[in-house]
Amino acid sequence: MALSKLERRQRIKHRIRKIVTGTAEKPRLSVFRSNKEIYAQLINDVTGVTIASASSRDKDITSSSKAEAATAVGKSIADKATKAGVKTVAFDRNGYLYHGRVKVLAEAAREAGLKF
């Protein structure tokens, strides 16, 4: 029996999360993508605390396309990370393919100074 899109993403997500964990020095940059919006969080998995978050729903982020929103969110999360004293992160694509908006967000975060 074929898996649904969600079931397939959940399997990939669990496979990734077995390996990728966040610490205080190197938090996990988790990306969630819905049909309209995109969200990013810096998570310390040891304590279970979100260090910083950014989304395309934030007031300061306005864009005409989803890719532009992803770029703005990537820059925003990188700025918030540097303010929190974070330089390197472990990228968690959350079961999504490294393509499209997820890739654009990651590249924007790299350009803004995050290392992963």
N, CA, C and O atoms as a printed pandas DataFrame, in Angstrom:
     atom_number atom_name residue_name chain_id  residue_number  x_coord  y_coord  z_coord
0              1         N          MET        A               1    0.835   -1.184    0.000
1              2        CA          MET        A               1    0.000    0.000    0.000
2              3         C          MET        A               1    0.883    1.252    0.000
3              4         O          MET        A               1    1.867    1.322    0.737
4              5         N          ALA        A               2    0.538    2.211   -0.805
5              6        CA          ALA        A               2    1.333    3.428   -0.934
6              7         C          ALA        A               2    1.109    4.346    0.266
7              8         O          ALA        A               2    0.014    4.404    0.826
8              9         N          LEU        A               3    2.152    5.050    0.641
9             10        CA          LEU        A               3    2.062    6.003    1.749
10            11         C          LEU        A               3    1.482    7.321    1.259
11            12         O          LEU        A               3    1.672    7.709    0.106
12            13         N          SER        A               4    0.777    8.001    2.147
13            14        CA          SER        A               4    0.310    9.335    1.804
14            15         C          SER        A               4    1.494   10.292    1.898
15            16         O          SER        A               4    2.549    9.923    2.414
16            17         N          LYS        A               5    1.330   11.513    1.404
17            18        CA          LYS        A               5    2.414   12.497    1.466
18            19         C          LYS        A               5    2.823   12.764    2.906
19            20         O          LYS        A               5    4.012   12.855    3.214
20            21         N          LEU        A               6    1.830   12.890    3.791
21            22        CA          LEU        A               6    2.118   13.176    5.199
22            23         C          LEU        A               6    2.851   12.015    5.863
23            24         O          LEU        A               6    3.815   12.230    6.598
24            25         N          GLU        A               7    2.397   10.776    5.606
25            26        CA          GLU        A               7    3.052    9.607    6.193
26            27         C          GLU        A               7    4.499    9.489    5.710
27            28         O          GLU        A               7    5.391    9.143    6.484
28            29         N          ARG        A               8    4.724    9.777    4.433
29            30        CA          ARG        A               8    6.070    9.718    3.882
30            31         C          ARG        A               8    6.968   10.761    4.543
31            32         O          ARG        A               8    8.108   10.469    4.903
32            33         N          ARG        A               9    6.439   11.994    4.703
33            34        CA          ARG        A               9    7.203   13.058    5.339
34            35         C          ARG        A               9    7.508   12.716    6.792
35            36         O          ARG        A               9    8.600   13.007    7.280
36            37         N          GLN        A              10    6.551   12.100    7.487
37            38        CA          GLN        A              10    6.763   11.720    8.890
38            39         C          GLN        A              10    7.877   10.684    9.003
39            40         O          GLN        A              10    8.702   10.761    9.914
40            41         N          ARG        A              11    7.911    9.718    8.088
41            42        CA          ARG        A              11    8.968    8.705    8.113
42            43         C          ARG        A              11   10.342    9.342    7.904
43            44         O          ARG        A              11   11.293    9.042    8.626
44            45         N          ILE        A              12   10.432   10.228    6.903
45            46        CA          ILE        A              12   11.701   10.904    6.629
46            47         C          ILE        A              12   12.090   11.756    7.830
47            48         O          ILE        A              12   13.257   11.787    8.220
48            49         N          LYS        A              13   11.108   12.452    8.420
49            50        CA          LYS        A              13   11.351   13.319    9.579
50            51         C          LYS        A              13   11.944   12.518   10.741
51            52         O          LYS        A              13   12.915   12.955   11.360
52            53         N          HIS        A              14   11.377   11.364   11.037
53            54        CA          HIS        A              14   11.879   10.542   12.140
54            55         C          HIS        A              14   13.282   10.029   11.849
55            56         O          HIS        A              14   14.115    9.926   12.750
56            57         N          ARG        A              15   13.534    9.709   10.589
57            58        CA          ARG        A              15   14.867    9.236   10.193
58            59         C          ARG        A              15   15.905   10.343   10.397
59            60         O          ARG        A              15   17.022   10.077   10.839
60            61         N          ILE        A              16   15.528   11.592   10.073
61            62        CA          ILE        A              16   16.437   12.726   10.244
62            63         C          ILE        A              16   16.642   13.024   11.726
63            64         O          ILE        A              16   17.766   13.267   12.166
64            65         N          ARG        A              17   15.540   13.005   12.504
65            66        CA          ARG        A              17   15.602   13.402   13.911
66            67         C          ARG        A              17   16.383   12.416   14.774
67            68         O          ARG        A              17   16.799   12.762   15.880
68            69         N          LYS        A              18   16.590   11.176   14.278
69            70        CA          LYS        A              18   17.436   10.233   15.009
70            71         C          LYS        A              18   18.871   10.751   15.055
71            72         O          LYS        A              18   19.618   10.456   15.988
72            73         N          ILE        A              19   19.246   11.525   14.040
73            74        CA          ILE        A              19   20.624   11.993   13.892
74            75         C          ILE        A              19   20.780   13.445   14.339
75            76         O          ILE        A              19   21.723   13.768   15.062
76            77         N          VAL        A              20   19.872   14.319   13.920
77            78        CA          VAL        A              20   20.007   15.758   14.148
78            79         C          VAL        A              20   19.384   16.149   15.487
79            80         O          VAL        A              20   18.179   15.997   15.690
80            81         N          THR        A              21   20.224   16.656   16.401
81            82        CA          THR        A              21   19.723   17.182   17.679
82            83         C          THR        A              21   20.373   18.534   17.927
83            84         O          THR        A              21   21.450   18.824   17.406
84            85         N          GLY        A              22   19.712   19.351   18.724
85            86        CA          GLY        A              22   20.217   20.683   19.009
86            87         C          GLY        A              22   20.723   20.803   20.425
87            88         O          GLY        A              22   20.148   20.225   21.348
88            89         N          THR        A              23   21.798   21.551   20.603
89            90        CA          THR        A              23   22.338   21.842   21.933
90            91         C          THR        A              23   22.368   23.357   22.113
91            92         O          THR        A              23   21.973   24.104   21.218
92            93         N          ALA        A              24   22.836   23.800   23.270
93            94        CA          ALA        A              24   22.901   25.243   23.515
94            95         C          ALA        A              24   23.904   25.899   22.575
95            96         O          ALA        A              24   23.661   27.006   22.095
96            97         N          GLU        A              25   25.041   25.229   22.298
97            98        CA          GLU        A              25   26.068   25.798   21.428
98            99         C          GLU        A              25   25.672   25.677   19.952
99           100         O          GLU        A              25   25.957   26.569   19.153
100          101         N          LYS        A              26   25.017   24.575   19.603
101          102        CA          LYS        A              26   24.637   24.323   18.206
102          103         C          LYS        A              26   23.169   23.886   18.171
103          104         O          LYS        A              26   22.881   22.691   18.113
104          105         N          PRO        A              27   22.244   24.845   18.205
105          106        CA          PRO        A              27   20.827   24.483   18.199
106          107         C          PRO        A              27   20.364   23.961   16.842
107          108         O          PRO        A              27   21.045   24.119   15.829
108          109         N          ARG        A              28   19.207   23.347   16.849
109          110        CA          ARG        A              28   18.614   22.799   15.634
110          111         C          ARG        A              28   17.752   23.870   14.976
111          112         O          ARG        A              28   16.883   24.462   15.615
112          113         N          LEU        A              29   18.004   24.112   13.689
113          114        CA          LEU        A              29   17.191   25.051   12.917
114          115         C          LEU        A              29   16.113   24.240   12.209
115          116         O          LEU        A              29   16.359   23.618   11.175
116          117         N          SER        A              30   14.913   24.259   12.787
117          118        CA          SER        A              30   13.803   23.475   12.264
118          119         C          SER        A              30   12.934   24.335   11.352
119          120         O          SER        A              30   12.597   25.469   11.693
120          121         N          VAL        A              31   12.579   23.796   10.202
121          122        CA          VAL        A              31   11.775   24.515    9.215
122          123         C          VAL        A              31   10.433   23.814    9.061
123          124         O          VAL        A              31   10.379   22.596    8.889
124          125         N          PHE        A              32    9.353   24.580    9.122
125          126        CA          PHE        A              32    8.025   24.040    8.819
126          127         C          PHE        A              32    7.430   24.846    7.688
127          128         O          PHE        A              32    7.495   26.076    7.679
128          129         N          ARG        A              33    6.851   24.143    6.737
129          130        CA          ARG        A              33    6.323   24.767    5.539
130          131         C          ARG        A              33    4.863   24.368    5.406
131          132         O          ARG        A              33    4.542   23.182    5.323
132          133         N          SER        A              34    3.982   25.356    5.387
133          134        CA          SER        A              34    2.576   25.077    5.098
134          135         C          SER        A              34    2.301   25.551    3.680
135          136         O          SER        A              34    3.214   26.013    2.995
136          137         N          ASN        A              35    1.068   25.444    3.235
137          138        CA          ASN        A              35    0.761   25.863    1.868
138          139         C          ASN        A              35    0.960   27.356    1.669
139          140         O          ASN        A              35    1.394   27.789    0.601
140          141         N          LYS        A              36    0.640   28.158    2.706
141          142        CA          LYS        A              36    0.739   29.610    2.575
142          143         C          LYS        A              36    1.984   30.187    3.222
143          144         O          LYS        A              36    2.592   31.103    2.668
144          145         N          GLU        A              37    2.376   29.677    4.377
145          146        CA          GLU        A              37    3.414   30.301    5.201
146          147         C          GLU        A              37    4.636   29.399    5.328
147          148         O          GLU        A              37    4.625   28.246    4.897
148          149         N          ILE        A              38    5.710   29.959    5.940
149          150        CA          ILE        A              38    6.909   29.192    6.274
150          151         C          ILE        A              38    7.407   29.666    7.629
151          152         O          ILE        A              38    7.389   30.862    7.919
152          153         N          TYR        A              39    7.848   28.736    8.454
153          154        CA          TYR        A              39    8.253   29.022    9.822
154          155         C          TYR        A              39    9.634   28.427   10.077
155          156         O          TYR        A              39    9.979   27.394    9.505
156          157         N          ALA        A              40   10.424   29.074   10.933
157          158        CA          ALA        A              40   11.737   28.555   11.316
158          159         C          ALA        A              40   11.927   28.769   12.811
159          160         O          ALA        A              40   11.541   29.803   13.356
160          161         N          GLN        A              41   12.532   27.773   13.474
161          162        CA          GLN        A              41   12.803   27.863   14.910
162          163         C          GLN        A              41   14.204   27.388   15.200
163          164         O          GLN        A              41   14.701   26.468   14.550
164          165         N          LEU        A              42   14.850   28.012   16.178
165          166        CA          LEU        A              42   16.112   27.518   16.721
166          167         C          LEU        A              42   15.776   26.821   18.031
167          168         O          LEU        A              42   15.252   27.447   18.951
168          169         N          ILE        A              43   16.074   25.531   18.121
169          170        CA          ILE        A              43   15.640   24.730   19.258
170          171         C          ILE        A              43   16.829   24.089   19.950
171          172         O          ILE        A              43   17.697   23.503   19.302
172          173         N          ASN        A              44   16.864   24.203   21.280
173          174        CA          ASN        A              44   17.813   23.481   22.111
174          175         C          ASN        A              44   17.088   22.230   22.596
175          176         O          ASN        A              44   16.226   22.323   23.470
176          177         N          ASP        A              45   17.420   21.063   22.048
177          178        CA          ASP        A              45   16.713   19.829   22.380
178          179         C          ASP        A              45   17.089   19.276   23.744
179          180         O          ASP        A              45   16.350   18.461   24.297
180          181         N          VAL        A              46   18.217   19.697   24.301
181          182        CA          VAL        A              46   18.633   19.214   25.618
182          183         C          VAL        A              46   17.668   19.718   26.687
183          184         O          VAL        A              46   17.244   18.961   27.560
184          185         N          THR        A              47   17.324   21.010   26.607
185          186        CA          THR        A              47   16.396   21.591   27.572
186          187         C          THR        A              47   14.975   21.701   27.027
187          188         O          THR        A              47   14.041   21.959   27.786
188          189         N          GLY        A              48   14.801   21.507   25.722
189          190        CA          GLY        A              48   13.480   21.610   25.113
190          191         C          GLY        A              48   12.985   23.040   24.985
191          192         O          GLY        A              48   11.787   23.301   25.100
192          193         N          VAL        A              49   13.914   23.976   24.746
193          194        CA          VAL        A              49   13.576   25.391   24.701
194          195         C          VAL        A              49   13.781   25.934   23.288
195          196         O          VAL        A              49   14.770   25.616   22.627
196          197         N          THR        A              50   12.839   26.753   22.839
197          198        CA          THR        A              50   13.000   27.467   21.572
198          199         C          THR        A              50   13.781   28.745   21.835
199          200         O          THR        A              50   13.333   29.601   22.598
200          201         N          ILE        A              51   14.947   28.881   21.209
201          202        CA          ILE        A              51   15.822   30.036   21.415
202          203         C          ILE        A              51   15.313   31.242   20.633
203          204         O          ILE        A              51   15.254   32.352   21.160
204          205         N          ALA        A              52   14.946   31.016   19.369
205          206        CA          ALA        A              52   14.447   32.101   18.514
206          207         C          ALA        A              52   13.519   31.509   17.471
207          208         O          ALA        A              52   13.622   30.332   17.124
208          209         N          SER        A              53   12.617   32.335   16.978
209          210        CA          SER        A              53   11.726   31.867   15.927
210          211         C          SER        A              53   11.425   33.003   14.964
211          212         O          SER        A              53   11.501   34.178   15.324
212          213         N          ALA        A              54   11.087   32.642   13.748
213          214        CA          ALA        A              54   10.699   33.620   12.727
214          215         C          ALA        A              54    9.697   32.947   11.806
215          216         O          ALA        A              54    9.753   31.736   11.593
216          217         N          SER        A              55    8.790   33.727   11.267
217          218        CA          SER        A              55    7.837   33.168   10.326
218          219         C          SER        A              55    7.421   34.220    9.318
219          220         O          SER        A              55    7.656   35.414    9.507
220          221         N          SER        A              56    6.806   33.763    8.257
221          222        CA          SER        A              56    6.334   34.682    7.230
222          223         C          SER        A              56    5.093   35.438    7.705
223          224         O          SER        A              56    4.609   36.325    7.003
224          225         N          ARG        A              57    4.577   35.101    8.877
225          226        CA          ARG        A              57    3.419   35.802    9.445
226          227         C          ARG        A              57    3.838   36.991   10.307
227          228         O          ARG        A              57    2.988   37.766   10.745
228          229         N          ASP        A              58    5.142   37.142   10.553
229          230        CA          ASP        A              58    5.624   38.268   11.355
230          231         C          ASP        A              58    5.272   39.588   10.688
231          232         O          ASP        A              58    5.181   39.673    9.463
232          233         N          LYS        A              59    5.074   40.616   11.505
233          234        CA          LYS        A              59    4.650   41.929   11.002
234          235         C          LYS        A              59    5.684   42.566   10.068
235          236         O          LYS        A              59    5.321   43.228    9.095
236          237         N          ASP        A              60    6.988   42.362   10.370
237          238        CA          ASP        A              60    8.027   43.024    9.584
238          239         C          ASP        A              60    8.306   42.331    8.247
239          240         O          ASP        A              60    9.046   42.868    7.423
240          241         N          ILE        A              61    7.735   41.164    8.021
241          242        CA          ILE        A              61    7.985   40.427    6.782
242          243         C          ILE        A              61    6.788   40.587    5.852
243          244         O          ILE        A              61    5.693   40.099    6.129
244          245         N          THR        A              62    7.024   41.280    4.745
245          246        CA          THR        A              62    5.994   41.426    3.716
246          247         C          THR        A              62    6.620   41.013    2.400
247          248         O          THR        A              62    7.726   41.442    2.072
248          249         N          SER        A              63    5.924   40.190    1.650
249          250        CA          SER        A              63    6.471   39.734    0.371
250          251         C          SER        A              63    5.337   39.401   -0.576
251          252         O          SER        A              63    4.204   39.156   -0.163
252          253         N          SER        A              64    5.672   39.400   -1.861
253          254        CA          SER        A              64    4.661   39.109   -2.868
254          255         C          SER        A              64    4.626   37.630   -3.213
255          256         O          SER        A              64    3.588   37.120   -3.635
256          257         N          SER        A              65    5.747   36.931   -3.039
257          258        CA          SER        A              65    5.767   35.503   -3.367
258          259         C          SER        A              65    6.231   34.682   -2.170
259          260         O          SER        A              65    6.796   35.215   -1.215
260          261         N          LYS        A              66    5.986   33.387   -2.236
261          262        CA          LYS        A              66    6.370   32.486   -1.148
262          263         C          LYS        A              66    7.887   32.370   -1.039
263          264         O          LYS        A              66    8.417   32.252    0.065
264          265         N          ALA        A              67    8.587   32.403   -2.162
265          266        CA          ALA        A              67   10.049   32.314   -2.149
266          267         C          ALA        A              67   10.659   33.553   -1.508
267          268         O          ALA        A              67   11.634   33.448   -0.763
268          269         N          GLU        A              68   10.098   34.721   -1.787
269          270        CA          GLU        A              68   10.576   35.957   -1.152
270          271         C          GLU        A              68   10.335   35.905    0.352
271          272         O          GLU        A              68   11.166   36.370    1.132
272          273         N          ALA        A              69    9.206   35.345    0.759
273          274        CA          ALA        A              69    8.904   35.203    2.181
274          275         C          ALA        A              69    9.919   34.278    2.838
275          276         O          ALA        A              69   10.373   34.551    3.949
276          277         N          ALA        A              70   10.279   33.191    2.169
277          278        CA          ALA        A              70   11.264   32.254    2.697
278          279         C          ALA        A              70   12.626   32.928    2.850
279          280         O          ALA        A              70   13.329   32.688    3.833
280          281         N          THR        A              71   12.999   33.760    1.896
281          282        CA          THR        A              71   14.259   34.509    1.986
282          283         C          THR        A              71   14.244   35.439    3.189
283          284         O          THR        A              71   15.219   35.508    3.937
284          285         N          ALA        A              72   13.145   36.150    3.376
285          286        CA          ALA        A              72   13.024   37.086    4.496
286          287         C          ALA        A              72   13.063   36.351    5.833
287          288         O          ALA        A              72   13.670   36.837    6.788
288          289         N          VAL        A              73   12.425   35.189    5.910
289          290        CA          VAL        A              73   12.427   34.403    7.147
290          291         C          VAL        A              73   13.840   33.889    7.435
291          292         O          VAL        A              73   14.268   33.879    8.589
292          293         N          GLY        A              74   14.562   33.464    6.403
293          294        CA          GLY        A              74   15.944   33.003    6.579
294          295         C          GLY        A              74   16.836   34.092    7.125
295          296         O          GLY        A              74   17.633   33.850    8.030
296          297         N          LYS        A              75   16.709   35.307    6.578
297          298        CA          LYS        A              75   17.505   36.431    7.073
298          299         C          LYS        A              75   17.111   36.798    8.497
299          300         O          LYS        A              75   17.968   37.097    9.329
300          301         N          SER        A              76   15.812   36.775    8.772
301          302        CA          SER        A              76   15.309   37.127   10.097
302          303         C          SER        A              76   15.795   36.148   11.164
303          304         O          SER        A              76   16.220   36.571   12.239
304          305         N          ILE        A              77   15.739   34.846   10.881
305          306        CA          ILE        A              77   16.165   33.850   11.869
306          307         C          ILE        A              77   17.666   33.934   12.090
307          308         O          ILE        A              77   18.137   33.692   13.201
308          309         N          ALA        A              78   18.429   34.273   11.049
309          310        CA          ALA        A              78   19.877   34.426   11.201
310          311         C          ALA        A              78   20.200   35.646   12.073
311          312         O          ALA        A              78   21.099   35.586   12.912
312          313         N          ASP        A              79   19.468   36.753   11.878
313          314        CA          ASP        A              79   19.673   37.943   12.707
314          315         C          ASP        A              79   19.348   37.654   14.166
315          316         O          ASP        A              79   20.093   38.047   15.063
316          317         N          LYS        A              80   18.231   36.963   14.401
317          318        CA          LYS        A              80   17.834   36.630   15.777
318          319         C          LYS        A              80   18.826   35.669   16.412
319          320         O          LYS        A              80   19.074   35.734   17.616
320          321         N          ALA        A              81   19.399   34.772   15.604
321          322        CA          ALA        A              81   20.386   33.819   16.115
322          323         C          ALA        A              81   21.659   34.544   16.552
323          324         O          ALA        A              81   22.211   34.240   17.609
324          325         N          THR        A              82   22.127   35.502   15.746
325          326        CA          THR        A              82   23.343   36.224   16.114
326          327         C          THR        A              82   23.107   37.079   17.358
327          328         O          THR        A              82   24.015   37.239   18.174
328          329         N          LYS        A              83   21.893   37.633   17.517
329          330        CA          LYS        A              83   21.573   38.383   18.737
330          331         C          LYS        A              83   21.559   37.479   19.955
331          332         O          LYS        A              83   21.882   37.916   21.059
332          333         N          ALA        A              84   21.182   36.204   19.758
333          334        CA          ALA        A              84   21.161   35.237   20.858
334          335         C          ALA        A              84   22.530   34.596   21.079
335          336         O          ALA        A              84   22.692   33.772   21.979
336          337         N          GLY        A              85   23.523   34.973   20.254
337          338        CA          GLY        A              85   24.877   34.449   20.420
338          339         C          GLY        A              85   25.110   33.103   19.763
339          340         O          GLY        A              85   26.006   32.366   20.175
340          341         N          VAL        A              86   24.331   32.767   18.759
341          342        CA          VAL        A              86   24.464   31.489   18.063
342          343         C          VAL        A              86   25.115   31.728   16.709
343          344         O          VAL        A              86   24.673   32.583   15.941
344          345         N          LYS        A              87   26.182   30.959   16.416
345          346        CA          LYS        A              87   26.872   31.100   15.139
346          347         C          LYS        A              87   26.659   29.884   14.234
347          348         O          LYS        A              87   26.545   30.029   13.017
348          349         N          THR        A              88   26.605   28.682   14.827
349          350        CA          THR        A              88   26.416   27.464   14.037
350          351         C          THR        A              88   25.133   26.768   14.454
351          352         O          THR        A              88   24.747   26.793   15.622
352          353         N          VAL        A              89   24.478   26.147   13.483
353          354        CA          VAL        A              89   23.240   25.420   13.747
354          355         C          VAL        A              89   23.258   24.081   13.024
355          356         O          VAL        A              89   24.027   23.879   12.085
356          357         N          ALA        A              90   22.391   23.160   13.477
357          358        CA          ALA        A              90   22.158   21.897   12.779
358          359         C          ALA        A              90   20.847   22.064   12.017
359          360         O          ALA        A              90   19.805   22.310   12.625
360          361         N          PHE        A              91   20.889   21.934   10.700
361          362        CA          PHE        A              91   19.705   22.189    9.878
362          363         C          PHE        A              91   18.786   20.975    9.873
363          364         O          PHE        A              91   19.208   19.863    9.557
364          365         N          ASP        A              92   17.523   21.203   10.229
365          366        CA          ASP        A              92   16.501   20.154   10.237
366          367         C          ASP        A              92   15.446   20.528    9.201
367          368         O          ASP        A              92   14.650   21.439    9.427
368          369         N          ARG        A              93   15.436   19.836    8.074
369          370        CA          ARG        A              93   14.496   20.166    7.014
370          371         C          ARG        A              93   13.124   19.571    7.280
371          372         O          ARG        A              93   12.199   19.776    6.494
372          373         N          ASN        A              94   12.980   18.839    8.371
373          374        CA          ASN        A              94   11.673   18.390    8.868
374          375         C          ASN        A              94   10.955   17.452    7.900
375          376         O          ASN        A              94    9.725   17.451    7.844
376          377         N          GLY        A              95   11.694   16.667    7.148
377          378        CA          GLY        A              95   11.076   15.718    6.225
378          379         C          GLY        A              95   10.805   16.269    4.845
379          380         O          GLY        A              95   10.425   15.521    3.945
380          381         N          TYR        A              96   10.995   17.580    4.657
381          382        CA          TYR        A              96   10.797   18.175    3.345
382          383         C          TYR        A              96   12.052   17.968    2.511
383          384         O          TYR        A              96   13.150   17.842    3.053
384          385         N          LEU        A              97   11.890   17.932    1.206
385          386        CA          LEU        A              97   13.041   17.847    0.332
386          387         C          LEU        A              97   13.814   19.161    0.379
387          388         O          LEU        A              97   13.214   20.227    0.515
388          389         N          TYR        A              98   15.133   19.096    0.267
389          390        CA          TYR        A              98   15.959   20.304    0.256
390          391         C          TYR        A              98   15.834   20.907   -1.135
391          392         O          TYR        A              98   16.705   20.737   -1.989
392          393         N          HIS        A              99   14.728   21.617   -1.340
393          394        CA          HIS        A              99   14.378   22.116   -2.653
394          395         C          HIS        A              99   13.358   23.225   -2.460
395          396         O          HIS        A              99   12.600   23.211   -1.490
396          397         N          GLY        A             100   13.335   24.165   -3.359
397          398        CA          GLY        A             100   12.306   25.205   -3.307
398          399         C          GLY        A             100   12.450   26.133   -2.115
399          400         O          GLY        A             100   13.529   26.667   -1.859
400          401         N          ARG        A             101   11.341   26.325   -1.377
401          402        CA          ARG        A             101   11.326   27.288   -0.281
402          403         C          ARG        A             101   12.255   26.907    0.865
403          404         O          ARG        A             101   12.830   27.781    1.513
404          405         N          VAL        A             102   12.408   25.596    1.122
405          406        CA          VAL        A             102   13.305   25.145    2.194
406          407         C          VAL        A             102   14.747   25.502    1.837
407          408         O          VAL        A             102   15.503   25.969    2.689
408          409         N          LYS        A             103   15.121   25.283    0.596
409          410        CA          LYS        A             103   16.472   25.597    0.126
410          411         C          LYS        A             103   16.710   27.109    0.146
411          412         O          LYS        A             103   17.779   27.564    0.551
412          413         N          VAL        A             104   15.719   27.881   -0.288
413          414        CA          VAL        A             104   15.843   29.339   -0.314
414          415         C          VAL        A             104   16.042   29.876    1.107
415          416         O          VAL        A             104   16.881   30.750    1.329
416          417         N          LEU        A             105   15.268   29.352    2.071
417          418        CA          LEU        A             105   15.402   29.775    3.468
418          419         C          LEU        A             105   16.805   29.453    3.987
419          420         O          LEU        A             105   17.438   30.290    4.631
420          421         N          ALA        A             106   17.287   28.247    3.708
421          422        CA          ALA        A             106   18.616   27.832    4.180
422          423         C          ALA        A             106   19.715   28.701    3.584
423          424         O          ALA        A             106   20.634   29.107    4.296
424          425         N          GLU        A             107   19.634   28.990    2.293
425          426        CA          GLU        A             107   20.665   29.809    1.653
426          427         C          GLU        A             107   20.643   31.240    2.168
427          428         O          GLU        A             107   21.694   31.862    2.321
428          429         N          ALA        A             108   19.445   31.770    2.438
429          430        CA          ALA        A             108   19.343   33.126    2.988
430          431         C          ALA        A             108   19.929   33.188    4.391
431          432         O          ALA        A             108   20.573   34.173    4.751
432          433         N          ALA        A             109   19.713   32.154    5.178
433          434        CA          ALA        A             109   20.279   32.109    6.531
434          435         C          ALA        A             109   21.807   32.014    6.466
435          436         O          ALA        A             109   22.507   32.630    7.270
436          437         N          ARG        A             110   22.314   31.246    5.512
437          438        CA          ARG        A             110   23.780   31.129    5.338
438          439         C          ARG        A             110   24.378   32.477    4.948
439          440         O          ARG        A             110   25.400   32.891    5.495
440          441         N          GLU        A             111   23.737   33.157    4.001
441          442        CA          GLU        A             111   24.239   34.462    3.556
442          443         C          GLU        A             111   24.221   35.487    4.672
443          444         O          GLU        A             111   25.067   36.379    4.717
444          445         N          ALA        A             112   23.250   35.361    5.580
445          446        CA          ALA        A             112   23.136   36.313    6.688
446          447         C          ALA        A             112   24.080   35.972    7.838
447          448         O          ALA        A             112   24.105   36.684    8.842
448          449         N          GLY        A             113   24.855   34.895    7.710
449          450        CA          GLY        A             113   25.905   34.643    8.687
450          451         C          GLY        A             113   25.824   33.362    9.484
451          452         O          GLY        A             113   26.734   33.084   10.264
452          453         N          LEU        A             114   24.773   32.561    9.328
453          454        CA          LEU        A             114   24.703   31.285   10.048
454          455         C          LEU        A             114   25.559   30.247    9.355
455          456         O          LEU        A             114   25.677   30.242    8.129
456          457         N          LYS        A             115   26.162   29.356   10.152
457          458        CA          LYS        A             115   26.981   28.278    9.586
458          459         C          LYS        A             115   26.294   26.955    9.861
459          460         O          LYS        A             115   25.957   26.642   11.003
460          461         N          PHE        A             116   26.084   26.164    8.780
461          462        CA          PHE        A             116   25.580   24.792    8.920
462          463         C          PHE        A             116   25.836   24.002    7.655
463          464         O          PHE        A             116   25.482   22.825    7.581
